[in-house]
């Protein structure tokens, strides 16, 4: 991580200590798994489980622009016989209440124009300490054809606000104890590693 990225990260962490307006709605996220990587969905993570993106922020969108973009990119690589993804996972967060909109392409000297293109590209962010309950998981495998990767996973989540004893990382399936000292120790270690 370069100096500029560290500075942005530091300011983002500082800014999230203040209250932000939340944007309710349904959101979409995309994840990818490289070849020979464990895919935790349906094996380690199932319906009813509590998951988190901790220790990282999680960027999502209200439109399907990024999901289509990543799918098209993966499909074009498949046609070119470049195959380094094992699976793609598409997340839908239903009835979200805690999502924070990111303000992008903002210049204080100019008016902000909300074009349709700008709105469909707008991103939102979840803080690292958010929890989600898995409502459902569906997996599809392409048996023939050029679609790459051949495994596509759809996951429906809902925000979970309440006491949590253990949560699973939504990328790895690793169980994380949510005790305050352990949680704080892991967060400090992660953030210091990014800033050092």
C-alpha positions in Angstrom: 0.0 0.0 0.0 1.4 3.3 -1.1 1.7 6.5 1.0 -1.4 8.0 -0.6 -3.5 4.9 -0.1 -2.4 4.8 3.6 -3.4 8.4 4.0 -6.8 7.8 2.4 -7.3 4.7 4.6 -6.4 6.6 7.7 -8.8 9.4 6.9 -11.6 6.9 6.2 -11.0 5.2 9.5 -11.1 8.5 11.3 -14.2 9.7 9.4 -16.2 6.5 10.3 -15.9 7.4 14.0 -18.5 10.1 13.2 -22.2 9.4 12.5 -23.0 9.1 8.8 -26.3 9.1 7.0 -27.3 5.6 6.1 -29.0 4.7 2.8 -31.7 2.0 3.1 -32.3 -0.4 0.2 -31.2 -3.6 -1.5 -27.5 -3.9 -2.4 -25.3 -6.2 -4.6 -21.8 -7.3 -4.1 -19.4 -9.5 -6.1 -16.6 -11.8 -5.0 -14.2 -14.1 -6.9 -12.2 -17.2 -5.9 -9.0 -18.1 -7.7 -8.3 -21.6 -8.9 -7.5 -24.1 -6.2 -8.9 -21.8 -3.5 -11.4 -23.1 -0.9 -14.9 -21.8 -1.7 -16.7 -21.7 1.7 -20.3 -21.3 0.4 -22.5 -24.3 1.2 -19.5 -26.2 2.8 -18.4 -23.9 5.6 -21.1 -21.3 5.4 -24.8 -22.2 5.1 -28.2 -20.6 5.6 -28.7 -19.2 9.1 -25.0 -18.5 9.6 -23.8 -15.1 10.7 -21.0 -13.7 8.4 -18.9 -10.5 8.3 -16.4 -8.9 5.9 -14.2 -8.2 9.0 -11.5 -7.0 9.0 -12.1 -5.2 5.7 -14.6 -2.7 4.5 -17.1 -4.1 2.0 -18.0 -2.2 -1.1 -21.4 -2.8 -2.7 -23.7 -1.1 -5.2 -27.4 -0.5 -5.6 -27.4 -1.4 -9.3 -26.1 -4.4 -11.1 -23.4 -2.5 -13.1 -20.4 -4.1 -11.3 -21.9 -7.6 -11.2 -22.4 -7.4 -15.0 -18.9 -5.8 -15.5 -17.1 -8.6 -13.5 -19.2 -11.3 -15.2 -18.4 -10.0 -18.7 -14.7 -9.7 -17.8 -14.6 -13.3 -16.6 -16.6 -14.5 -19.6 -14.2 -12.8 -22.0 -11.2 -14.3 -20.3 -12.9 -17.7 -20.6 -13.3 -17.2 -24.4 -9.6 -16.3 -24.5 -8.8 -19.5 -22.6 -7.4 -17.5 -19.6 -8.9 -19.3 -16.7 -7.7 -18.3 -13.3 -11.0 -18.0 -11.4 -12.6 -21.0 -9.8 -15.9 -19.4 -8.8 -17.7 -16.1 -8.7 -20.2 -15.2 -5.9 -22.9 -12.7 -6.2 -24.3 -11.2 -3.0 -27.7 -9.6 -2.5 -28.3 -7.7 0.8 -32.0 -7.4 1.2 -33.6 -4.6 3.3 -30.3 -3.0 4.2 -30.4 -0.1 6.7 -26.7 0.4 7.6 -25.1 1.1 4.2 -23.1 4.3 3.8 -23.0 6.0 0.4 -19.6 7.0 -1.0 -19.3 10.4 -2.5 -17.1 10.0 -5.6 -16.1 12.4 -8.5 -16.7 15.3 -6.2 -15.1 18.7 -6.8 -16.1 21.3 -4.3 -15.9 24.0 -7.0 -18.5 22.4 -9.2 -22.1 21.2 -8.9 -22.7 17.5 -8.6 -24.6 16.0 -11.5 -26.6 12.9 -10.9 -26.7 11.3 -14.3 -28.1 7.9 -14.8 -24.5 6.6 -15.6 -23.2 8.2 -12.3 -26.1 6.7 -10.3 -25.6 3.1 -11.6 -21.8 3.3 -10.8 -22.3 4.7 -7.3 -20.8 2.6 -4.6 -21.7 2.1 -1.0 -19.7 0.8 1.9 -20.2 -1.4 5.0 -17.9 -0.9 7.9 -15.7 -3.9 9.0 -17.8 -4.5 12.1 -21.1 -5.3 10.3 -22.8 -8.7 10.5 -25.1 -10.4 8.1 -27.3 -13.4 8.3 -27.3 -15.9 5.4 -30.9 -16.3 4.1 -30.1 -18.6 1.2 -27.4 -19.9 -1.1 -27.8 -21.2 -4.7 -25.0 -22.7 -6.8 -24.9 -23.2 -10.6 -22.3 -25.1 -12.6 -21.9 -24.7 -16.3 -21.3 -28.2 -17.7 -20.6 -27.1 -21.3 -19.7 -23.9 -23.1 -17.3 -21.1 -22.6 -18.6 -19.4 -19.5 -15.8 -18.9 -17.0 -15.7 -19.5 -14.2 -18.0 -22.5 -14.4 -19.2 -22.2 -10.8 -21.5 -19.2 -10.0 -22.9 -18.8 -6.5 -25.8 -16.5 -5.5 -26.1 -15.6 -1.8 -28.9 -13.6 -0.2 -28.0 -11.8 3.1 -29.7 -9.6 5.5 -28.1 -7.2 8.0 -27.9 -8.7 11.5 -28.0 -6.3 14.5 -27.8 -8.1 17.8 -25.5 -10.0 20.1 -23.0 -12.2 18.1 -20.7 -14.7 19.7 -19.1 -16.0 16.5 -19.2 -14.9 12.9 -17.7 -16.4 9.7 -15.6 -14.3 7.3 -17.7 -14.1 4.1 -14.7 -14.6 1.9 -12.9 -17.5 3.7 -15.5 -19.1 6.0 -13.0 -18.7 8.9 -14.9 -18.6 12.2 -14.1 -15.4 14.1 -14.8 -15.1 17.9 -16.6 -11.9 18.5 -15.4 -11.3 22.0 -14.4 -7.6 22.6 -10.7 -8.1 23.5 -10.1 -10.6 20.6 -12.0 -8.5 18.1 -10.1 -5.3 19.2 -6.8 -7.1 19.0 -7.4 -8.4 15.5 -8.7 -5.0 14.3 -5.6 -3.2 15.7 -3.2 -5.7 14.2 -4.9 -5.5 10.8 -5.1 -1.7 10.7 -1.5 -1.3 11.9 -0.3 -3.7 9.2 -2.0 -1.6 6.6 -0.6 1.7 7.9 3.0 0.5 8.5 
